[in-house]
């Protein structure tokens, strides 16, 4: 990613909060800022095995490239940034949905912080995961994991 894209990614993320305090936390604090979901994006969080396989599926030819994706290695979760959805229509075992009123811990787009790391950092253009493509990839990944679970002893 070029420096311009990093700068745009920082500005885009910081716009979801107070930009000065956000960049201050990234540069001089813990390296993690709390940003409110629901304004520019919501976050769908899934268990890491499901999320990592889903992200792989989203890189297929013919599918629009994935949007910002964050991994939390301490919690074992992957967060997909999706367009705000007032109805919050994501339902499934192990799914968590952060919408308006929820706060999400994020590192800056240019580096990891503690247990948080961008798998796909925001590029500053506002690109998010397409909900339909994400749902399809989640279903496919879940089906694959269900088939593999008995073979792996899980």
One Martini backbone bead per residue (centre of mass of N, CA, C, O) as a GRO file, in nm:
protein
  154
    1UNK     BB    1   0.098   0.035   0.021
    2UNK     BB    2   0.069   0.351   0.003
    3UNK     BB    3   0.094   0.638   0.173
    4UNK     BB    4  -0.179   0.749   0.076
    5UNK     BB    5  -0.345   0.501   0.163
    6UNK     BB    6  -0.278   0.517   0.461
    7UNK     BB    7  -0.388   0.798   0.509
    8UNK     BB    8  -0.677   0.734   0.415
    9UNK     BB    9  -0.728   0.508   0.620
   10UNK     BB   10  -0.698   0.681   0.870
   11UNK     BB   11  -0.915   0.892   0.805
   12UNK     BB   12  -1.153   0.697   0.777
   13UNK     BB   13  -1.143   0.577   1.061
   14UNK     BB   14  -1.132   0.848   1.231
   15UNK     BB   15  -1.421   0.953   1.136
   16UNK     BB   16  -1.570   0.757   1.354
   17UNK     BB   17  -1.432   0.970   1.533
   18UNK     BB   18  -1.199   1.137   1.698
   19UNK     BB   19  -0.927   1.204   1.520
   20UNK     BB   20  -0.724   1.300   1.739
   21UNK     BB   21  -0.762   1.071   1.949
   22UNK     BB   22  -0.712   0.841   1.759
   23UNK     BB   23  -0.421   0.913   1.662
   24UNK     BB   24  -0.308   0.934   1.948
   25UNK     BB   25  -0.345   0.637   2.025
   26UNK     BB   26  -0.172   0.522   1.795
   27UNK     BB   27   0.098   0.700   1.858
   28UNK     BB   28   0.083   0.726   2.213
   29UNK     BB   29  -0.053   0.482   2.308
   30UNK     BB   30  -0.160   0.152   2.264
   31UNK     BB   31  -0.254   0.140   1.942
   32UNK     BB   32  -0.566   0.173   2.023
   33UNK     BB   33  -0.894   0.231   1.899
   34UNK     BB   34  -1.217   0.349   1.964
   35UNK     BB   35  -1.491   0.268   1.749
   36UNK     BB   36  -1.789   0.350   1.608
   37UNK     BB   37  -2.045   0.196   1.499
   38UNK     BB   38  -2.290   0.282   1.224
   39UNK     BB   39  -2.185   0.506   1.027
   40UNK     BB   40  -1.978   0.354   0.805
   41UNK     BB   41  -1.985   0.082   0.983
   42UNK     BB   42  -1.981  -0.259   1.038
   43UNK     BB   43  -1.929  -0.568   1.240
   44UNK     BB   44  -1.843  -0.899   1.153
   45UNK     BB   45  -1.799  -1.164   1.383
   46UNK     BB   46  -1.584  -1.455   1.372
   47UNK     BB   47  -1.445  -1.729   1.385
   48UNK     BB   48  -1.132  -1.783   1.267
   49UNK     BB   49  -1.171  -2.030   1.083
   50UNK     BB   50  -1.408  -1.910   0.928
   51UNK     BB   51  -1.280  -1.635   0.848
   52UNK     BB   52  -1.030  -1.734   0.688
   53UNK     BB   53  -1.184  -1.900   0.479
   54UNK     BB   54  -1.364  -1.674   0.379
   55UNK     BB   55  -1.140  -1.488   0.278
   56UNK     BB   56  -1.031  -1.680   0.067
   57UNK     BB   57  -1.301  -1.689  -0.100
   58UNK     BB   58  -1.299  -1.369  -0.164
   59UNK     BB   59  -1.039  -1.403  -0.378
   60UNK     BB   60  -1.189  -1.475  -0.612
   61UNK     BB   61  -1.274  -1.484  -0.915
   62UNK     BB   62  -1.545  -1.247  -0.968
   63UNK     BB   63  -1.490  -1.119  -0.691
   64UNK     BB   64  -1.501  -0.877  -0.501
   65UNK     BB   65  -1.297  -0.748  -0.315
   66UNK     BB   66  -1.216  -0.720  -0.008
   67UNK     BB   67  -1.255  -0.577   0.279
   68UNK     BB   68  -1.211  -0.493   0.575
   69UNK     BB   69  -0.989  -0.696   0.793
   70UNK     BB   70  -0.991  -0.832   1.125
   71UNK     BB   71  -0.770  -0.962   1.376
   72UNK     BB   72  -0.816  -1.152   1.688
   73UNK     BB   73  -0.597  -1.351   1.858
   74UNK     BB   74  -0.713  -1.360   2.150
   75UNK     BB   75  -1.024  -1.431   2.053
   76UNK     BB   76  -1.050  -1.578   1.775
   77UNK     BB   77  -1.115  -1.340   1.547
   78UNK     BB   78  -1.308  -1.213   1.265
   79UNK     BB   79  -1.349  -0.890   1.101
   80UNK     BB   80  -1.611  -0.755   0.902
   81UNK     BB   81  -1.657  -0.483   0.699
   82UNK     BB   82  -1.977  -0.333   0.675
   83UNK     BB   83  -2.251  -0.207   0.604
   84UNK     BB   84  -2.484  -0.044   0.742
   85UNK     BB   85  -2.746  -0.215   0.953
   86UNK     BB   86  -3.031  -0.160   1.123
   87UNK     BB   87  -3.129  -0.471   1.139
   88UNK     BB   88  -2.908  -0.684   1.190
   89UNK     BB   89  -2.922  -0.970   0.983
   90UNK     BB   90  -2.715  -1.147   1.153
   91UNK     BB   91  -2.724  -1.510   1.174
   92UNK     BB   92  -2.544  -1.724   1.406
   93UNK     BB   93  -2.319  -1.926   1.515
   94UNK     BB   94  -2.074  -1.710   1.654
   95UNK     BB   95  -2.201  -1.446   1.587
   96UNK     BB   96  -2.109  -1.094   1.566
   97UNK     BB   97  -2.273  -0.764   1.590
   98UNK     BB   98  -2.157  -0.437   1.509
   99UNK     BB   99  -2.335  -0.149   1.577
  100UNK     BB  100  -2.499   0.087   1.676
  101UNK     BB  101  -2.330   0.151   1.993
  102UNK     BB  102  -2.075   0.014   1.915
  103UNK     BB  103  -1.739  -0.089   1.994
  104UNK     BB  104  -1.415  -0.082   1.821
  105UNK     BB  105  -1.107  -0.227   1.813
  106UNK     BB  106  -0.826  -0.048   1.653
  107UNK     BB  107  -0.577  -0.029   1.451
  108UNK     BB  108  -0.377   0.084   1.247
  109UNK     BB  109  -0.327   0.028   0.905
  110UNK     BB  110   0.015   0.013   0.938
  111UNK     BB  111  -0.031  -0.171   1.210
  112UNK     BB  112   0.006  -0.357   1.471
  113UNK     BB  113  -0.175  -0.427   1.796
  114UNK     BB  114  -0.096  -0.662   1.967
  115UNK     BB  115  -0.389  -0.860   1.882
  116UNK     BB  116  -0.418  -0.661   1.633
  117UNK     BB  117  -0.495  -0.717   1.274
  118UNK     BB  118  -0.467  -0.655   0.942
  119UNK     BB  119  -0.559  -0.831   0.658
  120UNK     BB  120  -0.744  -0.585   0.546
  121UNK     BB  121  -0.695  -0.279   0.489
  122UNK     BB  122  -0.789   0.024   0.469
  123UNK     BB  123  -0.798   0.257   0.179
  124UNK     BB  124  -1.015   0.519   0.207
  125UNK     BB  125  -1.279   0.469   0.005
  126UNK     BB  126  -1.508   0.273   0.159
  127UNK     BB  127  -1.457  -0.011   0.131
  128UNK     BB  128  -1.660  -0.302   0.154
  129UNK     BB  129  -1.830  -0.560   0.221
  130UNK     BB  130  -2.031  -0.764   0.048
  131UNK     BB  131  -2.293  -0.916   0.184
  132UNK     BB  132  -2.355  -1.141  -0.024
  133UNK     BB  133  -2.065  -1.250  -0.057
  134UNK     BB  134  -2.017  -1.305   0.242
  135UNK     BB  135  -2.248  -1.503   0.290
  136UNK     BB  136  -2.161  -1.712   0.082
  137UNK     BB  137  -1.877  -1.765   0.204
  138UNK     BB  138  -1.976  -1.852   0.484
  139UNK     BB  139  -2.139  -2.097   0.392
  140UNK     BB  140  -1.909  -2.246   0.254
  141UNK     BB  141  -1.715  -2.257   0.496
  142UNK     BB  142  -1.909  -2.403   0.689
  143UNK     BB  143  -1.938  -2.657   0.514
  144UNK     BB  144  -1.642  -2.735   0.514
  145UNK     BB  145  -1.608  -2.758   0.825
  146UNK     BB  146  -1.829  -2.979   0.861
  147UNK     BB  147  -1.676  -3.194   0.694
  148UNK     BB  148  -1.392  -3.177   0.853
  149UNK     BB  149  -1.449  -3.231   1.155
  150UNK     BB  150  -1.452  -3.549   1.163
  151UNK     BB  151  -1.157  -3.572   1.043
  152UNK     BB  152  -1.029  -3.386   1.298
  153UNK     BB  153  -1.192  -3.429   1.574
  154UNK     BB  154  -1.441  -3.181   1.602
   0.00000   0.00000   0.00000
